[in-house]
């Protein structure tokens, strides 16, 4: 079984890969291969070479879009036709209808959660009699997911995740010009209600920053993750910060999976210091950009935050 993810943003392919990996491990399925490509041209070429079973296909890509890839694959009747699920941040009924009319089997909107990936795989296995799954079958073969629920992403200890996030950081910082908070906020005139969620947890954030040590790291995990998830949710409200939101989500899921009870004190102390640094940067960023509105560059902290996330993930791999 071959599964392909196609997106010019590698971090999005990584999210899909890790959700698939967890699903396959839960089902004790090991006879599969995951391949990711970063362009529409490569996706068409890959289909001709390996004829995959499932393709997760981003719509918005430069040069050759996901819809163009979909057309090319469906037009080639001599090759095996995969299950194709369109993936996009667009919430456009016209695009959704066009994708379906061109032969897409499904559509999921970013940010998606692992339940949507599970549904895609369950549907595929059921239709191909690979495995019996106790779940009602949809009458309409075009399965459609809405953007509801919490924005959770799976994360595991894949070796190449660090490199991918470094590339994401470099691409993100290259693609954004220096913008002051006042100029940035002109695009978001009703920001007050969006800040309420962060203000509710601000006391807890400061408590974590002040009190977190290696001794109470394990018992503080729930509060740490709740804080990270809520910051990630806030960041995801802005198109400009979706990459950073995804990175923080991934970090939270990795922390959530760790048991620090048997970890040596020195490593726990390092983890605690990184967590406090990341939370402190998030608090400062929020205050300077949205409260005091005195930031001369709203994207300045991206490099610092992403670098801290990368370093902490690298440490957590060894625990």
CORBEL-V250841 format. One record per pair of residues at least 12 apart in sequence whose C-alpha atoms are under 8 Angstrom apart, sorted by the first residue. I is the first residue (numbers start at 0). GAP is how many residues later the second one is. D is the distance in whole Angstrom. If there is no record, write none. Layout:
# CORBEL-V250841
I&GAP&D, I&GAP&D
This chain:
# CORBEL-V250841
0&30&7, 0&31&5, 0&32&6, 0&51&7, 0&52&6, 1&30&6, 1&31&5, 1&32&6, 1&33&8, 1&49&8, 1&50&5, 1&51&5, 1&52&7, 2&29&8, 2&30&6, 2&31&5, 2&32&6, 2&49&6, 2&50&6, 2&51&5, 2&52&6, 2&53&8, 3&30&6, 3&31&5, 3&32&6, 3&33&8, 3&48&7, 3&50&6, 3&51&5, 3&52&6, 4&12&8, 4&29&8, 4&30&7, 4&31&5, 4&32&6, 4&50&6, 4&51&5, 4&52&6, 5&30&6, 5&31&5, 5&32&6, 5&33&7, 5&34&7, 5&37&7, 5&49&7, 5&50&6, 5&51&5, 5&52&6, 6&29&8, 6&30&7, 6&31&5, 6&32&6, 6&50&7, 6&51&5, 6&54&7, 7&29&8, 7&30&4, 7&31&6, 7&53&6, 7&54&8, 8&29&7, 8&159&7, 9&28&7, 9&154&6, 9&158&7, 10&153&6, 10&154&7, 10&157&7, 10&232&8, 10&235&8, 12&23&6, 13&147&7, 14&138&6, 14&139&6, 14&140&7, 15&101&7, 16&17&7, 17&136&6, 17&137&6, 17&138&6, 18&95&6, 18&98&7, 18&99&8, 18&134&7, 18&135&5, 18&136&7, 19&97&7, 19&98&8, 21&132&8, 22&95&7, 38&22&7, 38&23&8, 38&25&7, 39&21&7, 39&23&8, 39&24&5, 39&25&6, 39&26&6, 39&28&8, 39&29&6, 40&23&6, 40&28&8, 42&26&7, 43&25&6, 43&28&7, 43&29&7, 46&26&7, 47&31&7, 50&28&7, 50&29&6, 50&30&8, 50&31&7, 51&28&8, 51&30&6, 52&28&8, 52&29&5, 52&30&6, 53&28&5, 53&29&5, 53&30&6, 53&31&8, 54&27&7, 54&28&6, 54&29&5, 54&30&6, 55&28&6, 55&29&5, 55&30&6, 55&31&6, 56&27&7, 56&28&6, 56&29&5, 56&30&6, 57&28&6, 57&29&5, 57&30&5, 58&27&6, 58&28&6, 58&29&6, 59&28&7, 65&20&8, 66&32&7, 66&35&8, 69&14&8, 69&29&8, 69&32&7, 69&33&7, 69&34&7, 70&31&6, 70&32&8, 73&28&8, 73&29&7, 82&21&8, 82&22&6, 82&41&8, 83&20&5, 83&21&5, 83&22&7, 84&19&6, 84&20&6, 84&21&5, 84&22&5, 84&23&7, 85&13&7, 85&18&7, 85&19&8, 85&20&6, 85&21&5, 85&22&6, 86&20&6, 86&21&5, 86&22&6, 86&23&7, 87&20&7, 87&21&5, 87&22&6, 88&20&5, 88&21&5, 88&22&7, 89&19&7, 89&20&8, 90&18&7, 99&42&7, 103&38&8, 104&36&7, 104&37&5, 104&38&7, 105&35&8, 105&36&5, 105&37&5, 105&38&6, 106&35&8, 106&36&7, 106&37&5, 106&38&7, 107&36&7, 107&37&5, 107&38&7, 108&36&7, 108&37&7, 108&38&6, 109&37&7, 110&36&7, 110&40&6, 111&35&7, 111&39&7, 111&40&8, 111&41&8, 112&37&8, 112&38&6, 112&39&5, 112&40&6, 113&38&7, 113&39&6, 113&40&7, 115&29&7, 122&14&8, 150&82&7, 150&98&8, 151&97&7, 151&101&8, 152&93&8, 152&96&6, 152&97&6, 152&100&7, 153&96&7, 153&99&6, 153&100&8, 154&95&5, 154&96&8, 154&98&6, 154&99&6, 155&98&6, 156&97&8, 156&160&6, 161&148&6, 161&151&8, 161&152&7, 164&82&8, 164&141&8, 164&145&7, 165&140&8, 165&141&8, 165&144&7, 167&75&7, 168&133&8, 168&134&6, 168&137&6, 168&138&8, 171&71&8, 172&126&8, 172&129&7, 172&130&7, 175&123&7, 177&118&8, 177&119&5, 177&120&7, 177&121&7, 178&117&7, 178&118&5, 178&119&6, 178&120&7, 179&114&8, 179&115&6, 179&116&4, 179&117&5, 179&118&6, 180&107&8, 180&108&5, 180&109&7, 180&112&5, 180&113&6, 180&114&5, 180&115&6, 180&116&7, 180&117&6, 181&111&6, 181&112&8, 183&114&8, 184&105&8, 193&40&7, 194&39&8, 196&33&7, 196&37&8, 197&32&7, 197&33&7, 197&36&8, 200&26&7, 203&19&8, 204&22&7, 204&74&7, 207&12&8, 207&15&8, 207&16&7, 207&68&7, 208&67&5, 208&70&7, 208&71&7, 211&60&6, 211&64&7, 212&55&8, 212&56&6, 212&59&6, 212&60&8, 213&51&6, 213&52&8, 213&54&5, 213&55&5, 213&57&8, 213&58&6, 214&50&8, 216&43&7, 216&51&7, 216&55&7, 217&41&7, 217&42&6, 217&43&7, 220&34&7, 220&35&7, 221&34&8, 224&27&5, 224&28&8, 224&30&8, 224&31&7, 227&20&6, 227&21&7, 227&24&6, 227&51&8, 228&19&7, 228&20&6, 228&23&7, 230&14&8, 230&51&8, 231&12&8, 231&13&4, 231&14&7, 231&16&6, 231&17&6, 232&12&7, 243&58&7, 243&62&7, 246&59&7, 246&62&7, 247&61&7, 250&58&7, 250&62&7, 253&59&8, 253&62&8, 254&61&8, 257&58&8, 257&61&8, 259&59&8, 262&56&7, 270&41&7, 270&44&8, 270&45&8, 273&34&7, 273&38&6, 276&31&8, 277&27&6, 277&30&7, 277&31&8, 280&20&7, 280&24&7, 281&23&8, 284&13&8, 284&16&7
